[in-house]
Amino acid sequence: MTVFEKFLQGDLRALSKIISYIEDRNDGYRALLGKLYPKTGSAFRIGITGPPGAGKSTLVNALIHQFLEDGKKVGIVAVDPTSPFTGGSLLGDRVRMHEFGTDGSVYFRSMATRGASGGLASSTGNTTVALDAFGFDIIIIETVGVGQVELDIMDACDSVVVALVPESGDAVQAMKAGLMEIADIFVINKADRPGADRLLSNLKQMLETRKQTEGQWYIPVVDTVATEKKNIDLLHRRIAEHAAYARSNGFFEQKRKRQISKKIMAVLKSRFEKEFLDRLDSEVDFEQLIEEIYRGDANPYDVAEDLFAKFARS
């Protein structure tokens, strides 16, 4: 029996092998994704993001218990920071799995960002395809939370939860970080700490002053203490409400179609970029061009235009 056949029969080891194959971009990985894609579309994808120290992992673990009570199978993709020197990642799946059973209802996968911007690993979207095709009902993507504008999480998830803590500062800082633009739900975690009430009040006030169009989702704010599972049930309910709202208003379908469009463009961009760079490497004396620019005999803008024109003609 092939690995793919075992995958279709629900073998978790086969799932892990297929995700590794996709993540490593081995020969034929796109063809494999093409076979998996028709089996997708059932999973609901939730993004959990926010600054470092917001307790995202604890929030995710607490949410998993809620979904298990619903009888759901949950797949988690934890995107970890990668060292620019070693390429290693801070992988914690084995530690976190001790909290859950081994019946296959929960599956953790840690991934390194490998230099990808926006807090998501470049292969995160492809991994969710495998998890969806495998039959998980809920897929949670926990981002690295680098505090930057993580707009790419919108292209990977159906609902985005932004976690803040009192130490994050005021609501204005959240807005400056671009988090207002991606959040479907705000969570103030570690709400038992000083400053939580002020942050909650400021955030709600800022959300109330935002321009609302008719029928627009009003972003809720939930205060939690994830270590004590306080208000995790409320967060779980708000996620369900957002899912129901998006489906009833057609926003879910619109977003999924927009994500498909962006996925096609991303695949094309990756193919063109690889082909272009491979040809540069084999046909152009790059060091000579750099030397000419350094001497002042050329400039990077004209050189880039000439290279593009050369390969565009061929």
Residue, then its C-alpha position, 0 to 999 in steps of 0.5 A: m500500500t502506498v503512502f497516499e493510499k494509507f493517507l486516504q485511510g486515515d493513517l497519521r504517519a502517512l499524513s506526516k510523511i506527506i506534509s514533510y514531502i510538501e514542506d520540503r518541496n520534493d519533486g512532484y509535490r505540486a502534483l500531489l497537492g493537485k490530487l489532495y485539493p479536490k478533497t478539501g473545503s470542509a475544514f474551518r480555518i482559524g488564525i491565532t496571532g498577536p505579539p510575542g508573550a500573548g499566550k497564543s499557545t495556551l489559548v490554542n490548547a484551551l480552544i482545542h478542548q472546546f472543539l473536542e467537546d463538539g466532537k471535532k477533529v483538530g489540526i494545528v499548524a504552529v509557525d515557529p521562528t527560524s534562526p537566520f544562522t542555523g535554520g532551526s526552529l523552536l518545535g514544541d509539538r511533542v511537548r504540547m501533545h502530552e495534553f491530548g490523547t493519541d486517538g488522532s483527534v488532535y494533530f500538531r505540526s510545527m513549521a519554521t518560517r524559513g524567512a517567510s514574511g508576515g509570520l507564516a511559513s511559505s508552505t503553511g497554506n499547502t499544509t492546511v490543504a493536506l490537513d483538510a483533505f485528511g478530514f480535520d474539521i478545524i484547522i488552527i494556524e498559530t503564527v509566530g506573532v512578530g508584531q508586524v502587519e500579518l496580512d497574509i494570515m487573511d489569505a490562509c484563514d476564515s476567522v482571525v483571532v488577535a491576542l493581546v495582553p496588558e503589556s501590549g500597550d494601548a489600543v492605539q499601538a494595536m492599530k498602528a501594528g495593523l492588527m485592526e485590519i486583520a482581526d475578526i475577534f480580539v482577545i485580551n489574554k492574561a486579563d488578571r494582570p494590571g492594565a487589562d481593564r484599561l486596555l479592554s476599555n480603550l480597545k472597545q472604545m476604538l472599535e465603537t468609533r470605527k466607521q461601520t457599514e450596514g451588516q458589517w461584522y462588529i469585532p468582539v473583544v473577549d478577556t481571557v485567562a487561558t491558563e485557567k481556561k477563563n472565558i475560553d468558552l466565550l471565545h469559542r462561541r464568538i468564533a462560531e458566531h463569526a463563522a455563522y455570520a460569514r456563511s449567512n452573508g456570503f462573505f465566507e464564499q467570497k473570501r474563499k474565492r479571493q484566497i483561491s485567486k491569490k493562491i493561483m497568483a502565488v504559484l505562478k509567481s513562484r514558478f516564474e521567479k524560480e525559472f528566472l533566477d535559475r536562468l540568471d545563475s546559468e547564463v549571466d556573469f552576475e559577479q561581473l555586473i556587480e563589479e561594473i555597478y561598483r565601479g560606477d560604469a552601470n547602475p542596478y536599475d538599468v541592469a535589472e531592466d536589461l536582464f528582464a528584457k533579455f529573458a522576456r524576449s527568449 
